[in-house]
């Protein structure tokens, strides 16, 4: 990795077509800044994205990238990382892509603890398909397809990750550039699967979960004496329900990633036979 990497190195020549004011601009900028601050170059980076507004992010970043199908970004990212452990793999998605059709893959990606980061742009709505309720929408959230509210409790992605054995759980706000960048950077540096749920407001279809709402309600744990390595304290914050937090919610400092546990540390196409000794069966399940 190079120490001369600049944030602008990750900007592609494609202009984003997100709505003006979309939170995804800030989310992407923080991802690029975090990668640069860790010294990762575009040639060492692989971005995998799914479907939705967030799915465009690989086009707007200068790196290796793959735009996959709905809900399937995590299996692709897993395969990329195991095939080439030298790459910094970052999977990007939205609350619909990740916590609805992709929820099953999400749980098992958490369990495997492959060394990659998962950045979820949570705007609590389906934006690309014009404003339907998403898995994280409030129970009383009224949309064209839920005119009387969803009548379902929203998915708590942090609780879902925690219950599946996550070793890194972070939450950020796309508008808080410095803090968002810091949290993504810590997820990148973590040895294992790093989830960062990013509150990324949709200015076109969601007039409830707005920039002002998150500015007024988010509690930044970085400004308190909170210890993210305390598992019981993390569980309390995640399940509390009355407040919403930004920061590193939980981190297992003793985490050992899947690749390290199973000796997957070489690039597959450079290994005779295609895999390290004893790892063939472990890797085959991902293909």
N, C-alpha and C positions, 0 to 999 in steps of 0.2 A: 504494500500500500504506500502511496505517496503522501508526503506532508505538504505538497505544493498544490493541492486540489482547491479549486475555487467553486463557490456556489454556482456561478454562471456556467461552469463546465457541464452541468447537468441540464441546461436549458436546450431544448431541441429547436429546430427552425419552424415548428408547427405552432400556430397561434391557437390557444385554447378557445373553444366555442361555448364554454360554460356561460350561464347568465351573468351579467355584470353584478358583482357583489356576492357571488356564490362562495360559500365557505371552502370549497375545494381548492381555490387558489391558494389560500393560506395554508391548507393542509399540505399541498404539493411543495410549496416553498419551504416549509419546515422539513419535509423529507429530504429535499435537495441540500439544505443547509446542514442537516444532521449527517448525511453521507459525507459531505465535504469535510466537516469537522472531525470525522473519524479517519480521514485520510484515504477514504475509498475513492477510486477513480471510476469514471463511467465504464471503462473496459472491464472493471471488476464487479460490476453491478448488474443484476438481473431483476427487472420489475415484471411481476405477473399481476394481471388484473382480470376482473370478471365483467359482468354486464351492469349497465346503469351509468349514471353520470361519472361515477368513479372509474369506470372501465376505460375511459379515454386517457387516463393518466400516463400510461406507458408511451403513448404517442407524443405527449408533451414533454417527456423527459428524455434526455440523451443518454441512453444506456442500452444494454440488451433488454428486450422486452417481449412479452407474449400477451396478446389480448385473447383470453379464453372464453369459455361459454359460461352461462349463468350458474353460479354457485360452485364452480369447479376450479377456482383459482388455487386453492390450497393444495390439492393433490399435484397440480403442475409444479407449484413452488417446491413441494417436497421432493419430487423427482429431480428437479434441477439441482437442488442443494446436495442430494445424495450422489448424483452423477458427477457433479463438480463442486466439491467442498470449498474450493478456493474462491468461489463467487459469493458476493454479499447478496443474498436473496431477500427481496422485499415484496410481499404480497399486498395488494391494495384492493379494497372493496367497499361496498356500502352496507348499510344495515339490512337492506332487503336481500342483497346478494349473499351476505355472510351469515345472517341470522335467520333466514327463512329457508330457501332452497339449499343453501350451503351449510345449514346448521349441523348436519350429520358429519360433514367433512371437518367442520370447525372443532367439534368435540374431539375427534380422533387426532387431528393435528396437534391439539393441546396435549393429549395423552402421549403422543410420540416424542414431543419435545425436540423436534428437529431445530437446528440452529438457524432460524430465520425470523424476520419480524413481520407482523400482520397489522397493517394500518387500515382501520375501518372508519370511513367517513359517515358518521351517524347523524343524519338530518331528520330522522323520525318521519320519513315520508318516502314514497316512490316518486322521485322527481322526473326521471326520464320519460316515464309513462303518464305524466301529467297529473300527479297529485293524489294517488291512492294511499290509504293507510299502510304503514310498514309494520314489521314485528315490534319495533320499539315505540310506535305511536301510543299516545295516552289512550286510556279506555274511553274517554269522552270526546276524542278527537273526531271532528266531523269532516268528511270528505265526500266526493261524488259517489264513492262506493260504500261509504259508511255514514249516511246522512244523520243517523242517530248515535254516532260514536261506534267504536269497534266492539264494545261490550266484552272485551277481553283484557286481562291484565297484560301490560307490555312485557316483552322479553327483557330480562336483566342480563346483558351479555357478560358483565363482570362476574356475576354469580354462576353463570353457565361455565365460564372458564375456570373459576375457582373450584367448582365441584368436580371438574374433569382433571384437576391436578396441575393447573397452570403454575409455571415457575416465574412468570413475569406478567403483571397486569398493570397497565398504565391507562390514564385517561387525560385527555387534553382538550383545549379549545382552540380552534383554528385561528381565531383572531388574536390570540396571545402568542405572538410569533416567537419570542425568546423562550418562553416556558414550553411551548409545543415542541420546538426544536430540541430542547434539552431532554424532554421525555422520550422522543423518538430516538435520540442518540443513545440514551441508556438502554433502550430496547435492542438496538443494533449491537451494542457492546455486551449484552447479556449472553451467556452461554446456554442457549436453548431457545424455545419458542417465546417470542415477545409480542404480546397483544397491546396495541394502543388504540383504544376507542376514542375517536376524535369527534367532538361536537362541532359539526360543520354545517351551519345553518343554510337552509334552502330559502332564498329570498323571494322566490316566485310562487311556491305552492304551500309554504308553511308560515303562517303569520302568528303562530303561537310560540314555537321554540325559536325565538329570534336572537340576534346578537345581544340586544338589551336584556333579554331574559337570562341568558347565560352569564353575562357580565354581572347581573344583579344577584344571581343565585349560587354560582359556583364557588365552592370553598377550596382554596389552594392549600393542599397539605404541606407544600414546601414552606409555607409561612408559619407552620406550627412545629411542635416537637414530636410529631408523628414518626413512628419507626416502621417503615415498609417491610422490614424483615420479620415483624411480629405477626404470625399467622392468625392468631385470635383477634388481634386488633384489625387486621385486614378484613376478616370475615364480618366483623361488626360494622365496619364502614360500608362494605358492599351490600349488606342486607338491611342497613338502617332504614332506607326508604324516604326519610324526611328531608335529607340533604343530598346534593350532588357534588362530587369531589373531582378535583383535577390534581394530577401528580402521579407518582409511582405508588399505586395502591398496595401492591405486594410484589416482593422479589425474594426468591430463594437463592441466597448467595452461594449455596453449595450445589446448585444445579449443574448437571453434566448432560450435555446434549446427546441426542440419539447417535449421531455419527461418532462421537468420542467413545460412547459406551460400547459400540460394536466395531470399532476400528476402521470406520469408513473415512479415510483421510486422503485418498488419492483420486485423481481424475479418472473416471471410468474408461474413457477411450485410450488411456495410456497404460492400462493394466492388462496384461495378457489374460485372456479368459473373461475379461469384462468386469471383474469384481475382486475385492480383497479375499484372501483365503478365509473361508468360514462365513463370509457375509453374503454370498450369492442368494441364499434362500430368504434372508432378511430384506434384501433389496428387491427381489422379484415381486413381492407383494404390491409394490407401488406401480407396477407396469401392467 
